[in-house]
Amino acid sequence: MKTTLLTIGALILVVVAWAVYNQASKQDANEPIKIGVSTILTGDFAALGENIVNTARLAVDEINVGGGINGRPLELYIQDAGLDSKTGLSAAQKLVNVDGVKYIIGGTTSNGTLAAAPLMNEQKVIYMTPVTGGTNVDTAGEYVFRVANGDSLAGRDLANGAVKLGFKKVVLVTEVTEYTLDIKKSFIQTYNGNIVINEDFQPGTTDFRTLVAKVAATKPDAIVVLSQTGVAGAHFVKQSRDAGVSVPIFTDFTFVANTAAKEIVGSFEGVYFTDPAFGADEKITKEVFARYEAKYGTAPFIGFHAASTYDSVMMLADALRAVGDDSERVHDYLLTIKNRAGLMGTYSLDAQGNSDLGFIFKQVRGEKFVTVGE
């Protein structure tokens, strides 16, 4: 009798356990999959972050309208990563430790990405950055992916452009950030002319009178200005022009993309820069950008950021459909991506999770960005 009662009790426990598990499974099947967006929403370049958030929302809405991920909707969690390491880390910590996010679109500075990277790798959280990144970002750990253009190529292409145009004597002025220092390093490695001044300045600097006097005395052929958001660099360019130094300017794309920098300088006419390559002329890119403009009433602020953000969300969606809501398996899936056709063009992710996209050497002419040589 005791044996029978024990057997019945055990069966009841099994049935109850199965019912609880089955109910939990049904709840999990309907529960949203959380996607974090950590980006710049305040400061000099808040428009960059707004562009990334808008694009992520567009992509997530389209995925959800199409049935989500195997019936589960995606849900966005957004944090302001600011421009510095501390805020970038704080945003990542909030998404991971408070919101329970396992997949993040990290559209922030290189400093912010590097600050967040140890947490991403420790907690096995997928962190996909849709913005340019230096070699430190490229090697930040196995859970950090870059679906954008590598900064070292920007410096190389800027140097090659200066050489082809015959500028043999340049001044190199660099803001002290991970992003700009990486471009500087590759510029120096590639450029075979004479760098008569190689000077760094701290973020937030607005008074360049002493440096401008030194630059004027050297009489360079051109000036290379590398500035994270372009605002500090714009003060240098404005003060140089006011002092009568009117030689050509070479820079990175953030300088000419930032309207706040343009307001300081007055005009970017004639400025040379390296622009991240992406599939701007592809049919799919034009279609998505048209939907973006219809939804938000304006074109994407920075085209390649919108393209790489859209591609990042769609790659995550493909991975989640294929292997399920498991960040380790999603990580492994992403490393198999080869010759993917997306808004960024056709590209692959290497063994470290970085895309193989480069830059185009351009010049500002009549408010347009024109490829040099066209």
C-alpha positions as CSV (number, residue, x, y, z in Angstrom):
1,M,0.0,0.0,0.0
2,K,2.8,2.4,0.9
3,T,4.6,1.5,-2.3
4,T,1.4,2.3,-4.3
5,L,0.9,5.6,-2.5
6,L,4.6,6.6,-3.1
7,T,4.2,5.7,-6.8
8,I,1.0,7.8,-7.2
9,G,2.8,10.7,-5.3
10,A,5.7,10.5,-7.6
11,L,3.4,10.5,-10.7
12,I,1.6,13.5,-9.4
13,L,4.9,15.4,-8.9
14,V,5.9,14.5,-12.4
15,V,2.6,15.7,-13.9
16,V,2.8,19.0,-11.8
17,A,6.4,19.5,-12.9
18,W,5.6,18.9,-16.5
19,A,2.6,21.3,-16.3
20,V,4.8,24.0,-14.8
21,Y,7.5,23.5,-17.4
22,N,5.0,23.5,-20.2
23,Q,3.4,26.7,-19.0
24,A,6.9,28.3,-18.7
25,S,7.8,27.2,-22.2
26,K,4.6,28.8,-23.5
27,Q,5.4,32.0,-21.7
28,D,9.0,32.0,-23.1
29,A,7.6,31.4,-26.6
30,N,5.6,34.6,-26.3
31,E,8.1,36.7,-24.4
32,P,9.8,39.5,-26.4
33,I,13.5,39.2,-27.2
34,K,15.3,42.2,-25.8
35,I,17.6,44.2,-28.1
36,G,19.6,47.0,-26.5
37,V,20.8,50.2,-28.2
38,S,23.6,52.0,-26.5
39,T,24.5,55.2,-28.4
40,I,25.2,58.9,-28.2
41,L,22.0,60.7,-27.3
42,T,23.5,63.9,-25.7
43,G,26.4,66.2,-26.5
44,D,28.0,67.4,-29.7
45,F,26.9,64.4,-31.8
46,A,23.5,63.5,-30.4
47,A,22.1,63.5,-34.0
48,L,24.3,60.5,-34.7
49,G,22.6,58.5,-31.9
50,E,19.2,59.6,-32.9
51,N,19.9,58.3,-36.4
52,I,21.0,54.9,-35.0
53,V,18.0,54.6,-32.7
54,N,15.6,55.6,-35.5
55,T,17.1,53.0,-37.8
56,A,17.0,50.3,-35.1
57,R,13.3,51.1,-34.5
58,L,12.6,50.9,-38.2
59,A,14.2,47.5,-38.5
60,V,12.6,46.1,-35.4
61,D,9.1,47.3,-36.5
62,E,9.5,45.6,-39.8
63,I,10.6,42.4,-38.2
64,N,7.7,42.4,-35.7
65,V,5.2,43.2,-38.5
66,G,6.5,40.1,-40.3
67,G,5.9,37.8,-37.3
68,G,8.9,38.5,-35.1
69,I,11.5,35.8,-34.4
70,N,9.7,32.5,-34.6
71,G,6.6,34.2,-33.2
72,R,8.4,36.2,-30.6
73,P,8.5,40.0,-31.0
74,L,11.7,42.1,-30.6
75,E,11.7,44.9,-28.0
76,L,14.1,47.8,-27.9
77,Y,15.8,49.0,-24.7
78,I,17.7,52.3,-25.3
79,Q,20.5,53.9,-23.2
80,D,22.5,57.1,-23.7
81,A,26.2,56.1,-23.9
82,G,27.4,59.7,-24.2
83,L,30.9,60.5,-25.6
84,D,33.1,59.2,-22.7
85,S,34.2,55.8,-21.3
86,K,32.4,56.2,-18.0
87,T,29.0,56.9,-19.6
88,G,29.5,54.2,-22.2
89,L,30.2,51.6,-19.5
90,S,27.2,52.8,-17.4
91,A,24.9,52.4,-20.4
92,A,26.1,48.9,-21.1
93,Q,25.8,47.9,-17.4
94,K,22.2,49.2,-17.2
95,L,21.2,47.2,-20.3
96,V,22.9,44.0,-19.2
97,N,22.5,44.0,-15.4
98,V,19.1,45.7,-15.0
99,D,17.3,45.2,-18.3
100,G,18.6,41.7,-18.9
101,V,19.6,42.4,-22.5
102,K,21.8,39.8,-24.3
103,Y,22.1,41.6,-27.7
104,I,23.2,45.2,-28.0
105,I,23.7,47.6,-31.0
106,G,26.6,49.7,-29.7
107,G,26.6,52.9,-31.7
108,T,29.0,54.8,-29.5
109,T,32.6,56.1,-29.4
110,S,35.6,53.7,-29.5
111,N,36.2,54.8,-25.9
112,G,32.7,53.7,-24.9
113,T,32.9,50.4,-26.8
114,L,36.3,49.5,-25.2
115,A,34.9,50.4,-21.7
116,A,31.9,48.1,-22.3
117,A,33.8,45.2,-23.9
118,P,35.0,43.4,-20.8
119,L,31.4,43.2,-19.5
120,M,30.2,41.9,-22.9
121,N,32.8,39.2,-23.0
122,E,32.3,38.2,-19.4
123,Q,28.5,38.0,-19.6
124,K,28.5,36.6,-23.2
125,V,26.4,39.5,-24.5
126,I,26.5,40.1,-28.3
127,Y,27.7,43.7,-28.9
128,M,27.5,44.8,-32.5
129,T,28.9,48.2,-33.3
130,P,27.6,49.9,-36.5
131,V,30.2,52.7,-36.4
132,T,33.8,52.9,-37.4
133,G,36.3,51.3,-35.0
134,G,40.0,51.1,-34.5
135,T,42.3,48.2,-34.0
136,N,41.6,48.2,-30.3
137,V,37.9,47.8,-31.1
138,D,38.8,45.0,-33.6
139,T,40.5,43.1,-30.9
140,A,38.2,44.0,-28.0
141,G,37.0,40.4,-27.5
142,E,35.0,37.6,-29.0
143,Y,31.6,39.1,-28.3
144,V,32.3,42.5,-29.8
145,F,31.4,42.6,-33.5
146,R,32.0,45.5,-36.0
147,V,29.6,45.9,-38.9
148,A,31.3,49.0,-40.2
149,N,34.5,50.4,-41.6
150,G,37.9,50.0,-39.9
151,D,39.6,53.3,-38.7
152,S,43.1,52.1,-39.8
153,L,41.8,52.1,-43.4
154,A,40.6,55.7,-43.0
155,G,44.1,56.9,-42.0
156,R,45.7,54.9,-44.8
157,D,43.4,56.3,-47.5
158,L,43.7,59.8,-46.1
159,A,47.5,59.6,-46.4
160,N,47.3,58.0,-49.9
161,G,45.0,60.8,-51.0
162,A,47.5,63.5,-49.8
163,V,50.3,61.8,-51.6
164,K,48.4,61.5,-54.9
165,L,47.6,65.2,-54.8
166,G,51.2,66.1,-54.3
167,F,51.1,67.4,-50.7
168,K,54.6,66.7,-49.4
169,K,54.6,68.8,-46.2
170,V,51.8,68.6,-43.8
171,V,50.8,69.4,-40.2
172,L,49.0,66.7,-38.3
173,V,46.7,67.8,-35.4
174,T,44.9,65.1,-33.5
175,E,42.3,65.0,-30.7
176,V,43.2,62.5,-28.0
177,T,40.5,59.8,-28.4
178,E,40.8,56.1,-29.3
179,Y,39.1,56.9,-32.6
180,T,41.3,59.7,-33.8
181,L,44.6,58.3,-32.5
182,D,44.0,55.1,-34.5
183,I,43.5,57.1,-37.7
184,K,46.6,59.1,-36.8
185,K,48.7,56.0,-36.4
186,S,47.8,54.6,-39.8
187,F,48.2,58.0,-41.4
188,I,51.8,58.2,-40.1
189,Q,52.6,54.6,-41.2
190,T,51.4,55.3,-44.8
191,Y,52.3,58.9,-45.5
192,N,55.8,59.3,-47.1
193,G,56.0,63.0,-47.0
194,N,57.2,65.4,-44.3
195,I,55.1,65.8,-41.2
196,V,56.4,69.2,-39.9
197,I,54.2,69.3,-36.9
198,N,52.6,66.4,-35.1
199,E,50.6,67.6,-32.1
200,D,47.7,66.3,-30.0
201,F,45.1,68.2,-28.2
202,Q,42.6,67.3,-25.5
203,P,38.8,66.9,-26.1
204,G,36.9,70.2,-25.4
205,T,39.8,72.4,-26.5
206,T,38.7,75.7,-28.0
207,D,41.8,77.9,-27.9
208,F,44.4,77.0,-30.5
209,R,46.1,80.3,-30.9
210,T,49.6,79.1,-29.8
211,L,49.3,76.0,-32.1
212,V,48.0,78.1,-35.0
213,A,51.1,80.4,-34.7
214,K,53.4,77.4,-34.9
215,V,51.5,76.1,-37.9
216,A,51.7,79.4,-39.7
217,A,55.4,79.6,-39.2
218,T,56.0,76.2,-40.9
219,K,54.1,77.1,-44.1
220,P,52.7,73.6,-44.7
221,D,51.2,72.4,-48.0
222,A,48.1,71.0,-46.1
223,I,46.8,70.4,-42.6
224,V,45.4,67.1,-41.3
225,V,42.8,67.6,-38.5
226,L,41.5,64.5,-36.7
227,S,38.7,65.3,-34.3
228,Q,36.2,62.9,-32.8
229,T,33.0,64.9,-33.3
230,G,34.6,67.6,-35.4
231,V,33.7,70.4,-33.0
232,A,37.1,70.9,-31.4
233,G,38.8,70.5,-34.8
234,A,36.4,73.1,-36.2
235,H,37.7,75.7,-33.6
236,F,41.3,74.9,-34.8
237,V,40.3,75.3,-38.5
238,K,38.4,78.6,-37.9
239,Q,41.3,80.1,-35.9
240,S,43.8,79.0,-38.6
241,R,41.8,80.6,-41.3
242,D,41.4,83.8,-39.3
243,A,45.2,83.8,-39.0
244,G,45.6,83.6,-42.7
245,V,46.5,79.9,-42.9
246,S,44.4,78.9,-45.9
247,V,46.0,75.6,-47.1
248,P,43.8,72.6,-47.9
249,I,42.3,70.6,-44.9
250,F,42.3,66.8,-44.7
251,T,40.1,65.2,-42.1
252,D,37.8,62.3,-41.2
253,F,34.1,62.0,-42.0
254,T,32.7,63.0,-38.6
255,F,34.1,66.5,-39.1
256,V,32.2,67.2,-42.3
257,A,29.1,65.4,-41.1
258,N,28.6,67.5,-38.0
259,T,26.5,70.6,-38.5
260,A,27.7,72.0,-35.2
261,A,31.3,71.9,-36.6
262,K,30.1,73.5,-39.9
263,E,28.5,76.4,-38.0
264,I,31.9,77.1,-36.3
265,V,33.9,77.0,-39.5
266,G,31.4,78.6,-41.8
267,S,32.0,76.4,-44.8
268,F,33.6,73.1,-45.6
269,E,34.2,73.9,-49.2
270,G,37.3,72.2,-50.5
271,V,37.9,70.0,-47.4
272,Y,39.2,66.5,-48.2
273,F,38.0,63.5,-46.1
274,T,37.6,59.8,-46.1
275,D,34.0,58.7,-46.3
276,P,33.0,55.1,-45.1
277,A,32.1,52.9,-48.1
278,F,28.6,51.3,-48.1
279,G,26.0,50.3,-50.6
280,A,24.6,53.8,-51.2
281,D,23.5,53.0,-54.7
282,E,22.1,49.5,-54.0
283,K,18.3,49.1,-54.6
284,I,17.8,47.7,-51.1
285,T,19.5,50.7,-49.5
286,K,17.5,53.2,-51.4
287,E,14.3,51.3,-50.5
288,V,15.1,51.2,-46.8
289,F,16.2,54.9,-46.8
290,A,12.9,55.8,-48.4
291,R,11.0,54.0,-45.7
292,Y,13.2,55.8,-43.1
293,E,12.3,59.2,-44.6
294,A,8.6,58.3,-44.8
295,K,8.6,57.3,-41.1
296,Y,10.7,60.2,-39.7
297,G,10.3,63.0,-42.2
298,T,14.0,63.3,-43.0
299,A,16.8,61.3,-44.6
300,P,19.2,59.4,-42.4
301,F,21.7,61.8,-40.7
302,I,24.7,59.7,-41.6
303,G,23.9,57.2,-44.4
304,F,26.4,54.5,-43.5
305,H,25.4,54.5,-39.8
306,A,21.8,53.9,-40.8
307,A,22.9,51.2,-43.3
308,S,25.2,49.4,-40.7
309,T,22.6,49.6,-38.0
310,Y,19.9,48.1,-40.2
311,D,22.2,45.4,-41.3
312,S,23.2,44.7,-37.6
313,V,19.6,44.2,-36.5
314,M,18.8,42.0,-39.5
315,M,21.8,39.9,-38.9
316,L,20.8,39.4,-35.3
317,A,17.3,38.5,-36.5
318,D,18.7,35.9,-38.9
319,A,20.9,34.4,-36.2
320,L,18.0,34.2,-33.7
321,R,15.8,32.5,-36.2
322,A,18.5,30.0,-37.0
323,V,19.8,29.1,-33.6
324,G,17.3,30.4,-31.1
325,D,17.6,32.9,-28.2
326,D,21.1,31.8,-27.0
327,S,23.9,34.4,-27.2
328,E,26.6,31.8,-27.4
329,R,25.0,30.1,-30.4
330,V,24.3,33.5,-32.0
331,H,28.0,34.4,-31.5
332,D,29.0,31.2,-33.4
333,Y,26.4,31.9,-36.1
334,L,27.7,35.4,-36.8
335,L,31.2,34.2,-37.3
336,T,30.0,32.1,-40.3
337,I,28.7,35.2,-42.2
338,K,30.4,35.4,-45.5
339,N,29.6,37.5,-48.6
340,R,26.4,38.9,-47.1
341,A,24.5,41.3,-49.3
342,G,23.1,44.2,-47.3
343,L,22.8,47.9,-47.1
344,M,26.5,48.1,-46.4
345,G,27.2,46.3,-49.7
346,T,28.6,42.8,-49.9
347,Y,30.9,41.9,-47.0
348,S,32.0,39.2,-44.6
349,L,32.9,39.0,-40.9
350,D,36.4,37.8,-40.1
351,A,37.4,35.5,-37.3
352,Q,37.3,38.4,-34.9
353,G,33.9,39.5,-36.0
354,N,34.9,42.5,-38.0
355,S,33.7,43.5,-41.5
356,D,36.1,44.1,-44.3
357,L,34.8,47.5,-45.5
358,G,37.0,50.4,-46.4
359,F,36.7,54.2,-47.3
360,I,36.3,56.5,-50.3
361,F,38.5,59.6,-50.6
362,K,36.2,62.6,-51.2
363,Q,36.1,66.4,-51.3
364,V,33.4,68.9,-50.3
365,R,32.4,70.7,-53.5
366,G,29.4,73.0,-53.5
367,E,27.8,71.3,-50.4
368,K,28.2,67.9,-52.1
369,F,30.6,65.1,-51.2
370,V,32.4,64.2,-54.4
371,T,34.7,61.3,-54.9
372,V,38.2,62.7,-55.8
373,G,39.0,61.8,-59.4
374,E,35.4,62.0,-60.7
